[in-house]
Amino acid sequence: MLGLIKKNYIYLTEEAFVILYKSLVRSHLEYANSVWNAHRQCLTKHLEKVQIRATKLVLTVKHLTY
């Protein structure tokens, strides 16, 4: 989903990105979260990688850590 956002939107404002992230990416991350145990360290690292990649899409916050 992040790839679709990156491909279709060249410049994203923070407000537009928040709307896209919450509607497209976060819905996939939260799907069946009671089933996949997020307390395992490897799964938590996968979630953090998605969040790191997401923050690099917005030019105004690209230089910040996620």
C-alpha positions in Angstrom: 0.0 0.0 0.0 2.9 2.3 0.7 4.1 1.6 -2.8 0.8 2.7 -4.3 0.9 5.9 -2.3 4.4 6.6 -3.4 3.7 5.9 -7.1 0.5 7.9 -7.3 1.3 10.9 -5.2 4.4 12.9 -6.0 4.2 15.6 -3.3 2.2 14.8 -0.1 1.3 17.3 2.5 1.3 16.0 6.1 -2.5 16.2 6.2 -3.0 14.3 3.0 -0.5 11.7 4.0 -2.2 11.1 7.4 -5.5 10.5 5.6 -4.0 8.1 3.1 -2.0 6.3 5.8 -4.9 5.8 8.1 -7.3 4.6 5.4 -4.9 2.4 3.3 -1.9 1.3 5.4 -3.1 1.3 8.9 -6.2 -0.7 8.1 -4.0 -3.5 6.8 -1.7 -3.4 9.8 -4.6 -3.5 12.3 -6.4 -6.4 10.5 -6.7 -9.4 12.9 -4.2 -8.0 15.3 -5.6 -10.3 18.0 -4.5 -13.3 16.0 -0.9 -12.4 15.1 0.9 -11.8 18.4 2.6 -8.4 18.2 4.5 -9.2 21.4 7.1 -11.2 19.4 10.1 -9.1 18.6 10.3 -10.0 14.9 6.8 -8.9 14.2 7.3 -5.7 16.0 10.3 -5.0 13.9 8.3 -5.6 10.7 5.7 -3.0 11.9 8.4 -0.5 12.7 9.9 -1.0 9.2 6.6 -0.1 7.6 6.3 3.0 9.8 9.9 4.1 8.9 9.2 3.7 5.2 6.0 5.7 5.6 7.7 8.7 7.2 10.2 8.9 4.3 7.3 9.6 1.9 6.5 13.0 3.3 9.0 15.6 2.3 8.4 17.9 5.3 9.1 15.1 7.9 11.5 13.0 5.8 14.5 14.1 7.9 12.9 13.2 11.2 12.9 9.8 12.8 9.6 8.0 12.8 
